[in-house]
């Protein structure tokens, strides 16, 4: 199995290691880039799977990363894999080159598609071409892997037969880590609050890019409303992005002592923030998935998010969190106030969410779906 991936993503590593442990699978992953500047993730170096980082440029076009790695031709010609998986976006020249070569060599292909209809239509002179390329990629692939039902329906609408679509749910970099460490840190919550410098009784947590499309400005406005009723509340915005400098000014002025900007977080530091949080909020206007929702649910937190996040389908509205049609300041404030008012409800939502994430969004289901897609593409080989 040859797998083409846009760049080294921590939460993809467990899948690659799981596939590599399968007795009949000989996997090699080809990364188009080591990392993106906008995603400063740290990934373990002792990966338990074979991989190569291909030489070639990666550039940003109209907010979209595009890679071109011509050496993929030599790699595929030499290895002649039984199946080729294309993951990380149809826009990469390398992906399209590999897809054409696979057709010439009669190599079955599996395409990973995360798009869903709620994503706002992008505008620009190249949108027609991009739609054409995406539809061609979907139709040319033998099978499609999707993270959820909404993405599956998106591909059906583009002509893919449902029996050729397999749902492989996203999982975190280490599900067990979030489950175990947050349980442990909650027994040391006062110490964690002291270490993190967030002493407040209520903590609203956001993890992700500090950008407009993530709904940060609406969240700030909603938080001001929350403070009027719940003054002992902190808002933690963990991440980096174009709004960072402006938010630092806000944190020193009218939201001083209430708005915290710890920057990019990982590992135990991230787990400690999840442990001291009361509610997790992802007010995004556009997110193909949102792996932080997995992390929050595994950490036992009630989630407030919008239908514009692919991961919103993880959240059972009213049972494990609140899913909003739009992330307006009024909607966000209402949802956060509801959960801060009813601590029992918030705790029940967090517990239900954790159980659901463990049962439905686990590495075994993720791996088995990929294997099923591969077998379907290869005719059961």
C-alpha positions in Angstrom: 0.0 0.0 0.0 1.3 3.4 -1.0 -0.2 6.4 0.9 0.2 10.0 -0.2 -0.3 12.5 2.6 0.0 16.3 2.4 2.3 16.7 5.5 3.1 15.0 8.7 0.0 15.3 10.9 0.2 13.9 14.5 -3.3 12.4 14.5 -2.6 10.5 11.3 0.4 8.7 12.8 -1.6 6.1 14.9 -3.5 5.1 11.8 -0.2 4.5 9.8 1.2 2.5 12.7 -1.9 0.5 13.1 -2.0 -0.3 9.4 1.7 -1.3 9.5 0.9 -3.8 12.2 -1.5 -5.7 9.9 0.1 -8.9 8.8 -0.8 -8.6 5.1 -0.1 -4.8 4.8 3.2 -3.4 3.5 2.7 0.3 3.9 4.8 3.2 2.8 3.7 6.8 3.3 4.9 9.6 1.1 4.6 13.0 2.6 4.5 16.0 0.3 6.0 18.3 3.0 7.3 17.8 6.5 5.1 20.5 8.0 3.2 23.7 7.3 4.2 27.0 8.9 0.6 27.4 10.0 0.6 24.1 11.8 3.6 24.0 14.1 2.8 20.5 15.4 5.5 18.4 16.9 5.5 14.8 15.8 7.4 11.9 17.3 10.5 10.9 15.3 10.5 7.2 16.1 7.5 6.5 14.0 6.5 2.9 13.7 5.8 2.9 9.9 7.8 3.4 6.8 7.7 6.8 5.2 9.5 9.3 3.1 9.3 13.1 2.8 9.4 13.9 -0.9 11.4 16.7 -2.3 9.5 19.5 -4.0 8.0 22.9 -3.3 4.8 23.7 -1.4 3.3 27.1 -2.0 0.1 28.9 -0.8 -2.4 29.8 -3.5 -5.5 31.8 -2.5 -5.2 30.4 1.1 -4.7 26.8 -0.1 -1.5 24.8 0.2 -0.4 23.2 -3.1 2.6 20.8 -3.4 4.4 19.5 -6.4 6.7 16.5 -5.9 7.7 15.0 -9.3 9.7 12.3 -7.6 6.5 10.5 -6.8 6.5 9.1 -10.4 9.8 7.3 -9.9 8.6 6.0 -6.5 5.4 4.5 -7.8 7.0 3.1 -10.9 9.6 1.4 -8.8 7.2 0.0 -6.1 4.1 -0.7 -8.2 1.8 -0.8 -5.1 -1.3 -3.0 -5.1 -3.3 0.0 -3.9 -2.7 3.8 -3.7 -4.4 6.0 -1.1 -4.6 9.8 -1.8 -5.1 11.9 1.3 -4.6 15.5 2.2 -6.5 17.3 -0.6 -7.2 17.0 -4.3 -5.5 20.4 -5.1 -2.0 19.1 -4.9 -0.3 18.6 -8.3 1.4 15.6 -6.8 -1.9 14.0 -6.0 -3.2 14.5 -9.6 0.0 13.3 -11.1 -0.1 10.1 -8.9 -3.8 9.6 -9.8 -3.1 9.7 -13.6 -0.1 7.4 -13.2 -2.2 5.0 -11.2 -4.8 4.8 -14.0 -2.0 4.1 -16.5 -0.5 1.4 -14.4 -4.0 0.1 -13.4 -3.3 0.6 -9.7 -6.6 0.8 -7.7 -7.0 4.1 -5.8 -8.6 5.2 -2.6 -9.4 8.9 -2.1 -9.8 10.5 1.3 -12.5 13.2 1.1 -13.4 15.4 4.1 -15.5 18.0 2.3 -19.2 18.5 3.2 -22.0 20.7 2.0 -22.0 23.1 5.0 -18.6 24.4 4.0 -19.2 27.9 2.5 -18.5 28.1 -1.2 -15.2 29.6 -1.9 -15.2 32.4 -4.5 -12.5 33.3 -7.0 -11.5 32.8 -10.6 -10.3 29.3 -10.0 -13.3 27.9 -8.2 -14.8 26.4 -11.4 -11.5 24.6 -12.1 -11.2 23.4 -8.5 -14.7 21.9 -8.6 -13.9 20.2 -11.8 -10.7 18.7 -10.4 -12.4 17.6 -7.2 -15.3 15.9 -9.0 -12.8 14.2 -11.4 -10.8 12.9 -8.4 -13.9 11.5 -6.7 -15.1 9.8 -9.9 -11.7 8.5 -10.9 -11.0 6.8 -7.5 -12.2 3.3 -6.9 -13.3 3.9 -3.4 -13.6 7.0 -1.1 -12.9 7.3 2.6 -14.8 9.9 4.6 -14.6 10.9 8.3 -18.4 11.0 8.7 -21.9 10.8 7.2 -21.9 14.4 6.0 -18.8 13.9 3.9 -20.2 10.6 2.6 -23.4 12.4 1.5 -21.3 15.1 -0.2 -19.5 12.4 -2.3 -22.8 10.7 -3.1 -24.1 14.0 -4.4 -21.1 14.1 -6.7 -21.9 10.8 -8.2 -20.1 8.3 -6.0 -22.0 5.1 -5.3 -22.7 4.7 -1.5 -21.3 1.2 -1.5 -17.9 2.6 -2.6 -17.7 5.0 0.3 -16.3 4.0 3.7 -16.5 5.9 6.9 -13.2 6.0 8.7 -13.6 8.3 11.8 -10.9 10.6 12.8 -9.0 9.8 16.1 -6.5 11.9 18.0 -2.8 11.5 18.2 -3.3 9.4 21.4 -6.9 8.8 22.6 -5.7 7.0 25.7 -3.5 9.9 26.7 -6.4 12.4 26.8 -8.6 9.9 28.7 -6.0 9.0 31.3 -4.2 12.3 31.8 -7.3 14.5 32.1 -8.7 12.1 34.7 -5.5 12.3 36.7 -5.1 16.1 36.4 -8.7 16.6 37.6 -7.7 15.1 40.9 -5.0 17.8 41.0 -7.1 20.6 39.6 -6.0 23.3 42.0 -2.4 22.6 41.3 -3.1 22.7 37.5 -4.8 26.0 37.8 -1.9 27.4 39.7 0.6 26.1 37.2 -1.3 27.5 34.3 -2.1 30.8 36.0 -5.8 30.5 35.5 -7.4 30.5 39.0 -11.0 31.1 37.9 -13.9 28.7 38.9 -15.3 28.6 35.4 -13.0 28.2 32.4 -14.2 28.4 28.7 -11.6 26.8 26.5 -10.9 27.2 22.8 -8.0 25.4 21.1 -7.0 26.2 17.5 -6.0 28.9 15.1 -6.6 32.5 16.2 -8.3 33.6 13.0 -11.6 35.2 11.9 -12.9 32.1 10.2 -12.7 30.2 13.5 -15.2 32.6 15.0 -12.9 34.1 17.5 -14.3 37.6 17.3 -17.8 36.3 17.9 -16.6 34.3 20.9 -14.9 37.4 22.4 -18.1 39.4 22.1 -20.1 36.4 23.6 -17.7 36.2 26.5 -18.3 39.8 27.5 -21.9 38.9 27.9 -21.1 35.8 29.9 -18.9 37.8 32.3 -21.9 40.0 33.2 -23.6 37.0 34.8 -20.6 34.8 35.7 -17.7 37.2 36.7 -15.5 34.4 38.0 -15.0 33.0 34.5 -11.9 32.8 32.2 -11.7 32.4 28.5 -8.6 30.6 27.3 -7.7 30.9 23.6 -4.9 28.4 23.0 -3.2 28.7 19.6 -1.5 31.1 17.3 -2.7 33.1 14.2 -3.4 36.5 12.6 -5.6 37.8 15.5 -3.0 37.1 18.1 -1.6 40.6 18.5 -5.0 42.2 18.6 -6.1 39.7 21.2 -3.1 40.4 23.4 -4.2 44.1 23.4 -7.7 43.1 24.4 -6.3 40.8 27.2 -4.5 43.8 28.7 -7.5 46.2 28.5 -11.2 45.5 29.1 -10.7 41.7 29.5 -7.7 41.9 31.8 -7.5 39.0 34.3 -10.2 37.1 32.3 -8.7 36.4 28.8 -5.7 34.1 28.6 -3.5 33.5 25.5 -1.1 30.6 26.3 -0.1 30.2 22.6 0.4 26.9 20.9 0.0 24.0 23.3 0.7 20.3 23.2 1.2 17.3 25.4 0.6 17.5 29.1 0.1 21.3 29.0 -2.8 20.8 26.6 -4.2 18.0 28.8 -4.0 20.3 31.9 -6.0 23.0 30.1 -8.7 20.4 29.2 -8.7 19.3 32.8 -9.4 22.8 34.3 -11.9 23.7 31.6 -15.7 23.8 32.3 -16.8 24.0 28.7 -15.0 23.6 25.3 -16.0 26.0 22.6 -15.3 25.7 18.8 -17.3 28.6 17.2 -15.8 27.9 13.8 -17.3 29.3 10.5 -15.4 26.6 8.5 -13.7 23.4 9.6 -13.5 20.2 7.6 -13.3 18.3 10.8 -11.9 19.8 14.0 -9.8 17.2 15.9 -10.0 19.3 19.0 -13.6 18.2 19.4 -12.4 14.6 19.7 -9.8 15.7 22.3 -12.4 17.7 24.3 -14.9 14.8 24.3 -12.3 12.3 25.3 -11.3 14.7 28.1 -14.9 14.6 29.4 -15.9 18.2 28.4 -19.3 19.3 27.1 -18.8 20.9 23.7 -20.3 24.0 22.2 -19.7 24.2 18.4 -21.4 25.0 15.1 -22.7 23.0 12.2 -19.9 24.5 10.2 -17.5 22.0 11.9 -17.4 18.6 10.4 -16.8 17.2 13.9 -20.2 18.6 15.0 -21.7 15.3 14.0 -19.8 13.7 16.9 -21.7 15.9 19.3 -25.3 14.7 20.1 -27.1 18.0 20.5 -28.5 18.4 24.0 -26.9 15.1 25.2 -23.1 15.6 24.9 -23.0 19.3 24.0 -24.8 22.0 22.1 -24.6 22.4 18.3 -25.5 25.8 16.9 -26.7 26.6 13.4 -24.7 29.8 13.5 -21.9 30.9 15.9 -23.3 34.4 16.5 -22.4 36.2 19.7 -25.9 35.8 21.0 -26.0 32.0 20.2 -22.6 31.4 21.8 -23.4 33.4 24.9 -26.7 31.6 25.4 -25.1 28.1 25.0 -22.2 28.9 27.4 -24.5 30.5 30.0 -26.7 27.4 29.8 -23.9 25.1 30.7 -22.4 27.4 33.3 -25.8 27.7 35.0 -26.5 23.9 35.1 -23.4 22.2 36.4 -25.1 18.8 36.6 -26.2 19.0 33.0 -22.7 20.0 31.9 -21.1 17.1 33.8 -23.6 14.6 32.3 -22.9 15.9 28.8 -19.2 15.6 29.3 -19.5 12.0 30.6 -21.8 11.0 27.7 -19.5 12.6 25.2 -16.5 10.7 26.5 -18.3 7.4 26.4 -19.6 8.1 22.8 -16.1 9.2 21.5 -14.5 6.1 23.0 -17.1 3.8 21.5 -17.6 5.3 18.1 -14.4 7.2 17.3 -11.6 4.8 18.0 -8.6 3.6 16.1 -9.9 0.1 15.5 -13.0 1.4 13.6 -10.8 3.8 11.8 -8.3 1.1 10.7 -10.9 -1.4 9.7 -12.7 1.1 7.5 -9.5 1.8 5.6 -8.9 -1.9 5.2 -12.4 -2.4 3.9 -12.0 0.4 1.4 -8.8 -1.1 0.2 -10.3 -4.5 -0.3 -13.2 -3.0 -2.2 -10.8 -1.1 -4.4 -8.7 -4.1 -5.2 -11.7 -6.5 -5.7 -11.2 -8.3 -2.4 -7.5 -9.0 -2.7 
